[in-house]
Each structure stands twice: as structure tokens, then as C-alpha cells.
Amino acid sequence: MHQAGSASNSPVNLPAARITTDSLVLYKIRPARVVSVGEKIEIEIDGGQTKRVRPKDILLLHPGPLHRLADLTPRTGQLEEAWELLEGAETDLKELAELVYAEYTPATAWAAWELLSDGLYFEGTPELIRPRSRDTIEQQRAERDAKARAQQEQAEFMTRLAEERIIAEDRARLAEVERLANQQAEHSRILKALDLPETPQSAHRMLVKVGYWPTQHNPYPARFGAAITDPDLPVPGVPDEERLDLTHLPAYAIDDEGNQDPDDALSIDGERIWVHVADVAALVAPDSDMDREARARGANLYLPEGIINMLPGAVTEQLGLGLQQVSPALSFGFICADDGGLVDIDIRPTLIRATRLTYAEAETSLADAPFERLVAAAERYRARRAAHGAASIELPEVALRVVNGELEIRPIDRHGSRALVTDLMLMAGEAAARFCSQRGLPIPYATQPAPEQIQQPEGMAAMYAYRRQFKPSRTSVEPGSHFGLGLDVYARATSPLRRYADLLVHQQIRALLHDQQPLTAEQISARAGEADQSGVAVRRTERQSNQHWKLLYLMQKKGWKGEAVVVELGDRKTTVIIPELALEGKVRAKQALALNQRIRLSVVEVDLPDLDCRFRVLG
């Protein structure tokens, strides 16, 4: 045996050995037989293929003769005994082959090389081989066993996925697919191994197929980064401060049945209309923890499954109009003149007594006092806005709510009591904007440029086409007109529990009324911009979530048939709206169709992950 540092520089301890025909050599990590020797050496590798290589490209393992590579068959020998004998010493390939296999032949030389290459018991080069320590061997063996078990478990896991079934232990592995489905990662090794597209839609489809997600799972809040729980922040009590007492006036908080955050109410006192709004700025000061959290969220998130609030629930409990016997409010007072203009605008912190009504309950009272005067004022106001270009776009709308896993769909009628409330909220927004602009108080105004052509469309198809011409509304610290509303100046101010822009308006008005320093135009612009960015994610989440549940409804209603209205004609596909679902879709029709034509459809296929649905036109 060689001692440390005594090994020869010649291959395999054969000082006189040289490469000759039929030698066994190592080419890269493969065995090769020397066919001929010249300036270059011709070798045979697996499969009978020959190559011409340079001498430095190969390493002699045995001088031969080796007539066939097929003779290099696996060998068994005394591995443990040889390792123990060599412990603490050094050797070479020839001696290792002799110790393990009791002979040095091309076959045992190759087998000895494979032991060295394996690296469990020995390490080094064919000229200088060292046995590894017992601790190292045990550690590496344990690592190999663990790796083998992991590979086996992975293979079994992939088999279960192919069979579309999983066990509890698989859920941790599938977290990487869920991250892709939620757009929190760009790649998935699992989808790649299954030769599936690495897209959120593909990940969604697979997670449902294997039972990781239930079919109805809504991925869009997580996918678009929306908050999915209410804020958990301390809420102070309402400050004790001077307020105008309007508790003697009847005030009506009109909302949808089941509404949990009533933030506006209506009163009339002679000719003066009051729109009362929850005084959120009394609890949420600029730059407070609640303010920063609401700004980061932008708005409440309204999902069919429920509402995720931008403010802690305790704010609504204290300030929701009609939730307490007496409610603090910020009240917008004005008179709607004969020409529909607003005059004598006054804004005050108040105390009110609000009675809560549903739209259906209010509908039955529109002809009675005090509602008939409010209705008359709303009609004057609506006529004024229409004269300034405001168009009535009455495309179908529905309210969606998931109850016990089932989707409830309720059509929304924008007429009657709902139209009344809408117009009075617009009055309050205009009043707030005029009040602030006249005083040079910076707030986030809502503006919208006019479209290329101003119309008053009639029929669903014309309304659909006209709406697509509308330019996006904008937020500006400078007053400006809002074409869609037909107003010279406007600010959103009636939903501070639900929208951060409204809260900003309230904070500025509160600062003015209490002789405090308001925020600058630059501060307002930055805060409104941040909230607008968050609001984009909220609106996208709401839109995709609503589409998800509508298509799920069609999936569950096997063989669904219904009516649609043609709103746009195309060369290959026709765009329709299904009024009962307020759902837009595309169809191919053999027969010629006309705009506003009502047709019957049936569902052919729903692709929930792709938010797509195919319909067939019924004859």
C-alpha cells in the first residue's frame, strides 16, 4: 500500500504502462476501448460508436486486453473488508480492484472506478485513492437514503396528481402551485413536470381538479393582492364637540336590504334639503393608523361572499346612521332651485335621528310627505344635468350574494327610490365641491372629459356603444367638470365609510370647520393617488369575482337556457348581454341578427379558470 505522498505520477501505478490497442480507458465519465493508437487515438464507446481523441482526453484504467465493452459487467466483491483494510491509508485503482475483487482485469478495474466515482467509500483519483471516514460514510448514506425516499415520495405524489387525487400530506407540496394561481410566483416545478402551462389559470384548473381547492373557490382577492380581513386597529370614541341638533327632523337612511354600513340619510326642512353623512373624519384623523390603513386599501371590497371593510368595524358601529338612537353626522344642506341649481349651501357637524328603510319600503312612500318634495327636487336636478349632456345609461345590473354556498342574484332597478337616493347623493357631492372650491380648500375632485360625440342613446345596443366611448374619470385637486354626471364641479363625499376619497373630503372640511390646518394640495394629490392605485385592485377584484360567481352559477344550472339582447355585431362573433345575470358574452349565429334583438341561448361550456363561457343560439 502507498503511504501519503508516495504515489507515482504514472497512471494506475504502472510506471511502464502505456496506452495500446484494446486498453480500457476513461473518456469523460464513460468507459472506452482503444481501437488504434496514432497521433490521435481511436476509441470505441457505448453502442459501437468510434471517436478520434487526443491522448490528454483519456485516462488509462487497464492496459487490457479488452475485446468488448460488453465484458465490463457488474461485479460483487469484498467492499466493506477492503475499506476497513485501507482505513487511514492511500491506494490506487489497481490495488483497490485487487482488494475488492481479488483480481485486476478490465472488468474489475472498471468496477473499482465506479466505486471511486460513486464517492461513498472512497474519494480521489485513480492514481491516489483515499478511503472516507466512517462518520462521513454514515452521513452520506443517510443523505442518499433521504434523497431516495424523497424521490420515491415525489414519484408517488406525481402519480396521484395524474390520477386527480391527493392526500393530506400533498397539500404542503401544492403550495407552490397555489402561489402561481395567486400570481405570487411566476413558475411551478410541478406544472412544468406535468407539461402544463405555468399560468395562474392552469394552476387554478389543476388545484380544482385534484381537490386542493373546491370548485367555487374565488382566487381573485389573493391574486390581485386585496386585503381579505377587516383592519384590526383601536378605535377612539366620538369626541364631545358642538354640533347642530337636527334630531327634530325625520331622517331616512335608505339602503339595500341587509346593508350593514348605512352612511347616508335624507331630510327636508321646508325648502332646505339635508343629506346627512356618517362623520367618519371625527374618528379618523389624517395620518392616524386607521387613515393610513384605509388609504392603503382605497375602498371597501364588495364580494358576493361578503364585504371586506377599509375601516375597523367599530367605526361603523359608532357612526353608521340609524345604528344608534342618535347619530353624529356631517350634514350637507342646500336648496335645489327651480332651474335645478344648488343654492344656499351649508355644511355642519350635526346630530340626527335616522330611520332605516329599504328601497322597497321607501318606494311605497314616494308620493307621500316628505318624499314627494324630495322627488320633485330630484327631477329638477336630473333635468338640469341632462341639459348639460348627462346621459342615462341603463344597462342591466344585478346584486350578487353567496348564501350557504349558493349564489343569490337580484336585479337592480335604478328607478324610483334608488334613483331618488342617487340624485340626492350627487347633490351632496356637488354641494361639497362648490363649498370647497369657493373657499380654496383643496380636495380630490372627480372629473371626466366629454366623449368625441355627445349623444342621448336609446336602446340597449346604443347605450352599450356609447358607454364604450366614455373616457375614464380622473381625480384632480383642481375643480373641473364631470361629463358623465352633467356637472360643472363634483366630489365624492357621501361614502366615507366605504371610499377613501370621500374620507379625504370630510377630513378637509372638518379641518376648515374646526379652524385647523388642512392638508395642502400636494398632500391631497399624493394621498388620493395612493388610494386610487389601491382602488384599481379593488375594482378589478370585484369585477373578476362577480364574473367568477356568475359563471359558476351557469355551471351549477345544468342545461341553463335564457334570454339575451344583441348589443354589438361582429364579423365572426356577436356580443350579447344576458339581462338576468348582467353578463356580457359572445356568440356565433348561423342566422343574421339585429341590434337589440332578443334571442334565446343555452350554455355549451363554462371554463371557470379562464372566466370564459360558450353559448349556443337556440332556434
RAFEN-V137281 format. One record per pair of residues at least 12 apart in sequence whose ideal C-beta (glycine too) atoms are under 8 Angstrom apart, sorted by the first residue. I is the first residue (numbers start at 1). J is the second residue. Records with the same first field share a line. If there is no record, write none. Layout:
I = J  J
This chain:
1 = 86  89  90  91  95
2 = 89  90  91  92  95  128
3 = 89  90
4 = 90
6 = 90
7 = 90  92  127  128
8 = 127
9 = 127
10 = 127
11 = 59  60  61  126  127
12 = 60  61  62  92  93  94  109  126  127
13 = 92  93  94  95  127
14 = 60  63  94
17 = 60  63
18 = 60  63
19 = 34  37  41  55  58  60  63
20 = 34  37  63  64
21 = 34  35  36  37  64  65
22 = 34  64  65  66  67
23 = 60  62  63  64  66
24 = 60  61  62  63  64  66  72  106  109  110
25 = 43  58  59  60  61
26 = 58  59  60  61  113  126
27 = 43  45  51  53  57  58
29 = 117
30 = 45  46
31 = 45  46  61  69  72  110  113
32 = 44  45  58  69
33 = 64  66  67  68  69
34 = 64
35 = 50
40 = 52  53  54
41 = 53  54  55  58
43 = 58
44 = 69
45 = 69
46 = 69
59 = 126
61 = 93  106  109  110  113  126
62 = 104  105  106  109  110
64 = 106
65 = 106
66 = 106
71 = 106  107
72 = 106  107  110  111
73 = 107
74 = 111
75 = 101  107  108  111
77 = 100  101  102  108  111
78 = 99  100  102
79 = 100  115  121
81 = 99
82 = 96  99  100
83 = 121  122  131
85 = 99
86 = 99  131
87 = 131  134
88 = 131
89 = 131
90 = 124  128  129  130
91 = 129
92 = 126  127  128  129
93 = 109  112  113  116  126  127  129
94 = 109
96 = 112  115  116  122  129
97 = 109  111  112
100 = 112  115
113 = 126
116 = 129
119 = 132  140
120 = 132  137  140  141  144
121 = 137
157 = 170  173
158 = 190  193  194
160 = 210
161 = 190  194  206  210
162 = 194
164 = 209  210  211
165 = 210  211
166 = 210  211  212
170 = 210  212
171 = 212
173 = 190
174 = 190  207  210  212
176 = 188  189  190
177 = 190  191  203  206  207  212
178 = 203  207  212  213
180 = 198  199  200  203
181 = 200  203  204  207  219  223
182 = 200  219  222  223
183 = 200  223  224
184 = 222
186 = 198
188 = 203
191 = 203  206
194 = 206
200 = 219  223  609
201 = 609  610
202 = 609
204 = 219  608  609
205 = 609
208 = 608  609
215 = 552  555  608
216 = 405  549  552
218 = 303  305  545  548  549
220 = 540  541  544  545  548
221 = 301  303  308  541  545
223 = 541  544
224 = 537  540  541  544
225 = 537
226 = 301  308  537  538  541
227 = 297  301  308
228 = 308
229 = 308
230 = 308  309  311  312  313
231 = 290  293  294  297  309  310  311  312
232 = 312
233 = 289  290  293  312
234 = 289
235 = 283  290  312  314  315  318
236 = 283
237 = 318
238 = 279  282  283  318  319  328
239 = 282
241 = 282  349  514
242 = 349
243 = 328  348  349  350  351
244 = 331  348  349  350  351
245 = 350  351
246 = 267  269  274  276  331  350  351  352
247 = 326  351  352  353
249 = 267  268  269  274  352
250 = 267  353  355  370
251 = 265  266  267  274  276  321  352  353  354  355
252 = 265  266  267  354  355  356  357  362
253 = 265  321  322  354  355  356  357
254 = 266  356  357  358  359  362  417  421
255 = 356  357  358  359
256 = 358  359  399
257 = 358  359  360
258 = 401
260 = 307  316  320
261 = 300  307  309  316  320  497  498
262 = 278  320  321  322  323  354  356
263 = 277  278  280  319  320  321  494  495  496  497  498
264 = 276  277  278  321  421  425  428  494  495
265 = 321  322  329  352  354
266 = 374  421  424
267 = 352  370
268 = 370  373  374
271 = 335
272 = 333  334  335  344
273 = 333  334  335  336  374  377  424  427
274 = 331  332  333  350
275 = 331  332  424  425  427  428  431  494
276 = 321  327  329  330  331  332  350  352  354
277 = 329  330  331  332  428  493  494  495  496  506
278 = 316  319  320  321  327  329  330  496  497
279 = 319  328  329  330  349  506  510
280 = 311  315  319  496  497  503  506
281 = 330  496  503  506  507  509  510
282 = 319  328  349  510
283 = 315  318  319
284 = 311  315  503  507
285 = 507
286 = 507  519
290 = 311  312  315
291 = 503  507
293 = 310  311
294 = 310  311  500  503  531
295 = 500  527  530  531  534
296 = 530  534
297 = 310  500  534  538
298 = 310  499  500  530  531  532  533  534  535  536  537  538
299 = 498  499  500  531  534  535  538
300 = 497  498  499  538
301 = 538  541  542
302 = 542
303 = 541  542  545
304 = 400  401  402  407  545  546  549
305 = 402  545
306 = 402
309 = 497
310 = 498  499  500
311 = 497
315 = 497
316 = 497
319 = 497
320 = 497
321 = 352  354  356
322 = 354  355  356
325 = 353
326 = 351  352  353
327 = 351  352  353  354
328 = 349  350  351
329 = 349  350  351  352
330 = 347  348  349  350  506  509  510
331 = 347  348  349  350  352
332 = 345  346  347  427  428  431  432  493
333 = 345  346  347  348  431
334 = 346  427  431
336 = 377  378  380  381  427
337 = 380
338 = 380
339 = 380  384
340 = 380  381  382  383  384  385
341 = 384
342 = 427  430  431  434
345 = 431  434  435
347 = 431  432  435  509  513
348 = 513
349 = 510  513
359 = 416  417  418  421
360 = 417
362 = 417  420  421
363 = 416  417
366 = 416  417  420
371 = 420
374 = 420  424
375 = 420
377 = 424  427
378 = 419  420  423  424
381 = 423  426  427
382 = 419  423
384 = 486
385 = 426  485  486  487
386 = 456  486
387 = 486
388 = 486  487  488
389 = 450  454  483  486
390 = 483  484  485  486  487
391 = 454  455  456  457  463  466  484
392 = 456
393 = 457  463  466  467
394 = 414  463
395 = 460  463  464  467  577  582
396 = 411  577  578  579  580  582
397 = 411  412  414  582
398 = 410  411  412  580  581  582
399 = 411  412
400 = 546  549  550
402 = 549
407 = 549  550  552  553
409 = 550  553  580  581
411 = 579  580
425 = 494
426 = 485  487  490
428 = 493  494
429 = 446  490  491  492  493  494
430 = 487  489  490
432 = 491  493  505  509
433 = 445  479  489  490  491  493
434 = 489
435 = 509
436 = 491  505  508  509
437 = 479  489
439 = 512
441 = 508  509  512  518
442 = 477  508  518  519  520  521  524
443 = 477  491  504  505  508  509  524
444 = 475  476  477  491  492  501  504  505  524  525  528
445 = 475  476  477  478  479  480  489  490  491
446 = 473  474  475  482  490  491  492  501
447 = 473  474  475  476  480  481  482  490
448 = 470  471  472  473  474  481  482  483  484  485
449 = 471  483
450 = 471  483
451 = 466  469  470  471  483
452 = 469
453 = 469
459 = 595  596
460 = 565  567  577  596
461 = 565  566  567  568  595  596
462 = 595
464 = 567  568  575  577
465 = 567  568
470 = 483  484
471 = 483
475 = 501  528  529  532
477 = 521  524  525  528
491 = 505
492 = 505
493 = 505  506
499 = 535
500 = 527  531  534  535
501 = 528  531  532
504 = 519  524  527  528  531
507 = 519
508 = 524
544 = 611
547 = 583  611
548 = 608  611
550 = 581  582  583
551 = 606  608  611  612  613
552 = 606  608
553 = 581
554 = 581  603  606  613
555 = 606  608
557 = 603
559 = 602  603
560 = 602  603
561 = 600  601  602  603  618
562 = 578  580  581  600  601
563 = 578  579  580  598  599  600  601
564 = 576  577  578  579  585  587  598  599  600  601  615
565 = 577  579  596  597  598  599
566 = 593  594  595  596  597  598  599
567 = 584  595  596
568 = 595
569 = 593  595
570 = 586
572 = 588
573 = 586  587  588
574 = 586  587  588  589  593
576 = 599  601  615
578 = 601
585 = 601  613  615
586 = 615
587 = 599  601  615  616  617
588 = 617
589 = 617
590 = 617
591 = 617
599 = 617  618
600 = 617  618
601 = 615  616  617  618
602 = 615  616  618
603 = 615  616
604 = 616
